[in-house]
Amino acid sequence: MDQAKAEAFGDRMVETLNAGSLALMTSIGHRSGLLDVMAGLAPSTSQGIADASGLNERYVREWLGAMVAAQVIEYRPDDATYSLPEEHAAFLTRDAAPDNIAAFLQYVPLLGTVEDSIIDCFKNGGGVPYSEFPRFQEVMAEDSGQTVVPALLDHILPLVPGLTDSLRDGIDVLDVGCGSGRALNIMALEYPKSRFTGFDLSDEATSVGRSQAKENGVTNLVFEAKDVTKLGTPGQYDLITAFDAIHDQADLASVLAGISDALRDDGVFLMQDIAASSELQENIDNPIGTFLYAISVMHCMTVSLALDGTGLGTMWGEAKARDMLADAGLSRVEVHRLDHDLQNAYYVARK
């Protein structure tokens, strides 16, 4: 045995123990608003931070201890004050989006809630259904709210030449797996002459989108709770979008075939999905590869298997995606990356 290698790995595991703990503490700091509050405060005592955030001082003080030990928050023992450096706030606050890593760290405790069920699947097969994941749609909405929604009009839609002009003139658009419909609401407001439809299996999510549309006063947008494996709308849409909604489908082949069938002959399918290779060895250098495989084990793969699906998982990769798009009749495919978006690729597919 290489003793130096063993000791280095042991050190790495200790670092992982601390990093996992920091992920939990950062998620709490994000959800409670502590990080946002501290970004706007001068160095303050634990009581001052608790008062400013409206939280219990004892819990705030112990949380501060963890964050100081992690060297995220700075502590001055002479006056017992804490501060969040500007350089750290740039990656930890809502104002820092799309660079707010704290929002993504919510996935760690969230996925931990289904660990017992996942272990059972390791032993007996099957999967864990969507219904067992608390807050997942909420966190996903915040995730896309940082990466997709702000870039939608200026960066994502222009990936398709001439699309924004067509949207201004008026076309028919479908969003598959629309969730709470944030992207659709933005598009419906921006392009009042176009007609937008959102399908999602979750009635709760589509209700949120419907309420937002009503609040926005848009009349060119409808939502429907629908199984997207059964679109049943041949040749009806000029543009179909799917934002992080394809790889965890139970019957992905049927979904893609339905999308192809629902497009008009000159229509476009714009799909945002995880930027990865279909080959494991090519994902080793992915800066968030471990996280992406973990979220596949803990969510994307298992929710598909829970529905007796294929369980392709988060890391199905570009080659597999191209093959399946071609099998569905979408053989002309371009893949794009955006500078601000570490985790996603954008597929522009045509018949």
C-alpha positions as CSV (number, residue, x, y, z in Angstrom):
1,M,0.0,0.0,0.0
2,D,1.1,3.5,-0.9
3,Q,1.1,5.1,2.6
4,A,1.3,8.7,1.2
5,K,-1.6,8.0,-1.1
6,A,-3.7,6.5,1.8
7,E,-3.0,9.5,4.1
8,A,-3.8,12.0,1.3
9,F,-7.1,10.2,0.8
10,G,-7.8,10.2,4.5
11,D,-7.3,13.9,4.6
12,R,-9.6,14.3,1.6
13,M,-12.4,12.4,3.5
14,V,-12.0,14.7,6.5
15,E,-12.3,17.7,4.2
16,T,-15.4,16.1,2.7
17,L,-16.9,15.7,6.2
18,N,-16.4,19.4,6.8
19,A,-17.6,20.3,3.3
20,G,-20.8,18.3,3.6
21,S,-21.5,20.0,6.9
22,L,-20.8,23.4,5.4
23,A,-23.3,22.6,2.6
24,L,-26.0,22.0,5.3
25,M,-25.1,25.2,7.1
26,T,-25.1,27.2,3.9
27,S,-28.5,25.9,2.9
28,I,-29.8,27.0,6.3
29,G,-28.2,30.4,5.9
30,H,-29.8,30.8,2.5
31,R,-33.3,29.6,3.5
32,S,-33.3,31.6,6.7
33,G,-32.1,34.8,5.0
34,L,-29.1,35.0,7.3
35,L,-26.6,35.3,4.4
36,D,-28.6,38.0,2.7
37,V,-28.9,39.9,5.9
38,M,-25.3,39.7,6.8
39,A,-24.2,40.9,3.4
40,G,-25.8,44.2,4.3
41,L,-24.6,44.5,7.8
42,A,-21.5,46.1,9.3
43,P,-19.6,43.7,11.7
44,S,-22.3,42.7,14.3
45,T,-22.7,40.6,17.4
46,S,-24.8,37.4,17.2
47,Q,-27.6,39.3,18.9
48,G,-27.4,42.1,16.4
49,I,-27.5,39.6,13.5
50,A,-30.4,37.7,15.1
51,D,-32.4,41.0,15.6
52,A,-31.7,42.1,12.0
53,S,-32.9,38.7,10.6
54,G,-35.8,38.2,13.1
55,L,-34.3,34.8,14.2
56,N,-33.5,33.1,17.5
57,E,-30.1,34.3,18.8
58,R,-29.0,31.0,20.2
59,Y,-29.4,29.2,16.9
60,V,-27.9,32.1,15.0
61,R,-24.8,32.0,17.3
62,E,-24.2,28.3,16.8
63,W,-24.7,28.6,13.1
64,L,-22.2,31.5,13.1
65,G,-19.7,29.2,14.9
66,A,-19.9,26.6,12.1
67,M,-19.5,29.3,9.4
68,V,-16.5,30.8,11.2
69,A,-14.9,27.4,11.5
70,A,-15.4,27.0,7.8
71,Q,-13.8,30.4,7.2
72,V,-16.9,31.7,5.4
73,I,-17.7,34.3,8.0
74,E,-15.0,36.3,9.8
75,Y,-15.0,36.8,13.6
76,R,-13.4,39.5,15.7
77,P,-12.9,38.2,19.2
78,D,-12.0,41.6,20.6
79,D,-15.6,42.8,20.2
80,A,-17.3,39.5,19.4
81,T,-18.6,40.6,16.0
82,Y,-19.1,38.7,12.8
83,S,-19.0,39.8,9.2
84,L,-19.6,38.3,5.8
85,P,-16.8,39.4,3.4
86,E,-17.9,41.0,0.2
87,E,-15.9,38.4,-1.7
88,H,-17.8,35.6,-0.1
89,A,-21.2,37.3,-0.4
90,A,-20.6,37.4,-4.2
91,F,-21.3,33.7,-4.2
92,L,-23.8,33.3,-1.3
93,T,-26.6,35.8,-1.6
94,R,-29.7,36.2,-3.7
95,D,-28.3,39.4,-5.2
96,A,-25.4,37.4,-6.5
97,A,-27.5,35.3,-8.9
98,P,-26.6,33.5,-11.2
99,D,-23.4,33.0,-9.0
100,N,-25.3,32.2,-5.9
101,I,-24.0,28.8,-4.9
102,A,-26.0,28.8,-1.7
103,A,-29.2,28.2,-3.7
104,F,-27.8,25.1,-5.2
105,L,-26.6,23.8,-1.9
106,Q,-30.2,23.3,-0.9
107,Y,-30.2,20.1,-2.9
108,V,-27.9,18.5,-0.3
109,P,-30.3,18.4,2.7
110,L,-33.3,18.0,0.4
111,L,-31.9,14.8,-1.2
112,G,-30.8,13.6,2.2
113,T,-34.5,13.3,3.2
114,V,-34.9,10.3,0.9
115,E,-31.8,8.4,1.8
116,D,-33.6,5.6,3.6
117,S,-35.9,5.1,0.6
118,I,-32.9,5.1,-1.8
119,I,-31.1,2.5,0.3
120,D,-34.2,0.3,0.0
121,C,-34.0,0.7,-3.8
122,F,-30.4,-0.4,-3.7
123,K,-31.5,-3.6,-2.0
124,N,-34.8,-4.2,-3.8
125,G,-34.8,-2.2,-7.0
126,G,-37.7,0.1,-8.0
127,G,-37.6,3.9,-7.4
128,V,-38.7,6.8,-5.2
129,P,-41.6,8.8,-6.6
130,Y,-41.8,12.6,-7.0
131,S,-44.3,12.7,-4.1
132,E,-41.5,11.8,-1.6
133,F,-39.4,14.8,-2.4
134,P,-40.4,17.8,-0.2
135,R,-39.7,21.2,-1.7
136,F,-38.1,19.8,-4.9
137,Q,-40.1,21.9,-7.3
138,E,-39.5,25.0,-5.1
139,V,-35.7,24.4,-5.2
140,M,-35.8,23.6,-8.9
141,A,-37.7,26.8,-9.6
142,E,-35.1,28.8,-7.7
143,D,-32.3,27.0,-9.6
144,S,-33.8,27.8,-13.0
145,G,-34.6,31.3,-11.7
146,Q,-30.9,31.9,-11.5
147,T,-29.7,30.2,-14.7
148,V,-32.5,30.0,-17.2
149,V,-35.0,32.7,-16.5
150,P,-32.7,35.7,-16.4
151,A,-30.9,34.5,-19.6
152,L,-34.1,33.5,-21.5
153,L,-34.8,36.6,-23.6
154,D,-31.3,37.8,-24.3
155,H,-29.3,34.6,-24.6
156,I,-31.3,31.4,-24.8
157,L,-34.1,32.2,-27.3
158,P,-31.6,34.0,-29.7
159,L,-29.7,30.6,-30.0
160,V,-32.4,29.9,-32.7
161,P,-31.8,32.3,-35.6
162,G,-34.9,34.4,-36.3
163,L,-36.9,33.0,-33.4
164,T,-37.3,36.3,-31.5
165,D,-38.7,37.9,-34.7
166,S,-41.1,35.1,-35.1
167,L,-42.2,35.3,-31.5
168,R,-42.9,39.0,-32.0
169,D,-45.0,38.3,-35.1
170,G,-46.9,35.5,-33.3
171,I,-46.4,31.8,-33.2
172,D,-47.7,28.8,-31.2
173,V,-45.4,27.7,-28.3
174,L,-45.5,24.7,-26.0
175,D,-43.4,24.2,-22.9
176,V,-43.1,20.5,-21.9
177,G,-42.7,19.9,-18.1
178,C,-43.3,23.6,-17.5
179,G,-43.3,23.4,-13.7
180,S,-44.6,26.6,-12.2
181,G,-44.3,28.3,-15.5
182,R,-41.8,31.1,-14.8
183,A,-40.2,30.9,-18.3
184,L,-43.6,30.9,-20.0
185,N,-44.9,33.9,-18.0
186,I,-41.8,35.9,-19.1
187,M,-42.3,34.9,-22.7
188,A,-46.0,35.6,-22.7
189,L,-45.4,39.1,-21.4
190,E,-42.6,39.8,-23.8
191,Y,-44.4,38.4,-26.9
192,P,-48.1,39.2,-26.6
193,K,-48.9,38.2,-30.2
194,S,-47.7,34.6,-29.6
195,R,-49.8,31.9,-28.0
196,F,-48.2,29.9,-25.1
197,T,-49.2,26.6,-23.5
198,G,-47.6,24.8,-20.6
199,F,-48.0,21.1,-19.8
200,D,-46.8,19.5,-16.5
201,L,-47.9,16.4,-14.6
202,S,-48.2,18.4,-11.4
203,D,-51.5,20.2,-10.9
204,E,-50.0,22.1,-8.0
205,A,-47.2,23.5,-10.3
206,T,-49.6,24.5,-13.1
207,S,-51.9,26.2,-10.6
208,V,-48.9,28.4,-9.5
209,G,-48.2,29.3,-13.2
210,R,-51.9,30.0,-13.8
211,S,-52.0,32.3,-10.8
212,Q,-48.9,34.2,-11.9
213,A,-50.3,34.6,-15.4
214,K,-53.5,36.1,-13.9
215,E,-51.5,38.4,-11.8
216,N,-49.4,39.5,-14.8
217,G,-52.6,40.1,-16.7
218,V,-51.6,38.0,-19.7
219,T,-54.3,36.3,-21.8
220,N,-52.1,34.5,-24.3
221,L,-51.0,31.7,-21.9
222,V,-52.7,28.6,-20.7
223,F,-51.6,25.8,-18.4
224,E,-52.7,22.2,-18.2
225,A,-51.9,19.4,-15.9
226,K,-51.0,16.7,-18.4
227,D,-49.0,13.5,-18.9
228,V,-46.4,14.7,-21.4
229,T,-46.0,11.1,-22.8
230,K,-49.4,11.6,-24.4
231,L,-49.3,15.0,-26.0
232,G,-51.8,14.2,-28.7
233,T,-51.3,17.5,-30.6
234,P,-49.9,16.7,-34.1
235,G,-48.4,19.5,-36.1
236,Q,-49.7,22.2,-33.7
237,Y,-46.6,24.1,-32.5
238,D,-43.9,26.2,-34.1
239,L,-41.7,26.1,-31.0
240,I,-41.6,23.5,-28.2
241,T,-39.3,24.1,-25.2
242,A,-38.2,21.9,-22.3
243,F,-36.2,23.3,-19.5
244,D,-34.5,20.6,-17.4
245,A,-37.5,18.4,-17.8
246,I,-36.5,15.6,-20.2
247,H,-33.9,13.3,-18.8
248,D,-36.0,12.1,-15.8
249,Q,-39.0,11.2,-17.8
250,A,-40.2,7.6,-17.4
251,D,-40.8,7.0,-21.1
252,L,-38.3,9.4,-22.7
253,A,-38.6,7.9,-26.2
254,S,-42.4,8.5,-26.2
255,V,-42.0,12.0,-24.9
256,L,-39.5,12.9,-27.6
257,A,-41.6,11.2,-30.3
258,G,-44.6,13.2,-29.1
259,I,-42.7,16.4,-29.2
260,S,-41.5,15.7,-32.8
261,D,-45.1,14.9,-33.8
262,A,-46.4,18.0,-32.2
263,L,-44.0,20.3,-34.1
264,R,-44.9,21.8,-37.5
265,D,-42.6,20.8,-40.3
266,D,-40.5,23.9,-39.9
267,G,-40.8,23.9,-36.1
268,V,-38.0,23.9,-33.5
269,F,-37.5,22.0,-30.3
270,L,-35.4,24.0,-27.8
271,M,-34.2,21.7,-24.9
272,Q,-32.1,22.7,-21.9
273,D,-30.5,19.7,-20.3
274,I,-27.4,18.8,-18.3
275,A,-24.1,19.4,-20.1
276,A,-22.4,16.0,-19.8
277,S,-20.8,13.2,-21.8
278,S,-22.5,9.9,-22.3
279,E,-19.1,8.3,-21.4
280,L,-18.2,8.2,-17.7
281,Q,-14.4,8.7,-18.3
282,E,-15.2,12.0,-20.0
283,N,-17.1,13.3,-17.0
284,I,-14.3,12.9,-14.5
285,D,-13.0,16.4,-15.1
286,N,-16.5,17.9,-14.9
287,P,-16.3,20.5,-12.1
288,I,-19.6,19.4,-10.7
289,G,-19.6,15.8,-11.9
290,T,-19.9,14.2,-8.5
291,F,-22.9,16.4,-7.6
292,L,-24.6,15.6,-10.9
293,Y,-24.2,11.8,-10.5
294,A,-25.3,12.1,-6.9
295,I,-28.5,14.0,-7.9
296,S,-29.1,11.3,-10.5
297,V,-28.9,8.5,-7.9
298,M,-31.0,10.5,-5.4
299,H,-33.6,12.0,-7.8
300,C,-33.5,11.9,-11.6
301,M,-32.9,8.2,-12.1
302,T,-35.0,7.0,-9.2
303,V,-38.1,9.0,-10.1
304,S,-38.1,7.5,-13.6
305,L,-37.6,4.0,-12.2
306,A,-40.5,4.6,-9.7
307,L,-42.7,4.8,-12.8
308,D,-41.2,1.7,-14.3
309,G,-39.2,4.0,-16.7
310,T,-35.8,3.6,-18.3
311,G,-34.0,5.5,-15.6
312,L,-31.5,7.2,-17.9
313,G,-30.5,9.6,-15.2
314,T,-29.0,13.0,-15.1
315,M,-25.8,12.1,-17.0
316,W,-27.3,10.5,-20.1
317,G,-25.1,12.9,-22.0
318,E,-24.9,14.5,-25.4
319,A,-24.3,11.5,-27.5
320,K,-27.3,9.6,-26.1
321,A,-29.4,12.8,-26.3
322,R,-28.5,13.2,-30.0
323,D,-29.3,9.5,-30.7
324,M,-32.7,9.7,-29.0
325,L,-33.6,13.0,-30.7
326,A,-32.7,11.4,-34.1
327,D,-34.8,8.3,-33.3
328,A,-37.7,10.6,-32.6
329,G,-37.3,12.3,-36.0
330,L,-35.3,15.3,-34.8
331,S,-32.1,14.6,-36.8
332,R,-30.8,18.2,-37.2
333,V,-29.3,19.1,-33.8
334,E,-27.1,21.9,-32.6
335,V,-25.7,22.0,-29.1
336,H,-24.8,25.3,-27.4
337,R,-23.3,26.4,-24.1
338,L,-23.7,29.8,-22.3
339,D,-20.8,31.4,-20.5
340,H,-22.8,32.0,-17.3
341,D,-24.3,28.5,-17.1
342,L,-21.9,25.8,-15.7
343,Q,-24.3,22.9,-15.7
344,N,-26.5,23.1,-18.8
345,A,-26.4,22.6,-22.5
346,Y,-28.9,23.9,-24.9
347,Y,-30.1,21.7,-27.8
348,V,-31.7,23.2,-30.9
349,A,-33.4,20.3,-32.8
350,R,-35.3,20.2,-36.0
351,K,-36.8,17.5,-38.2
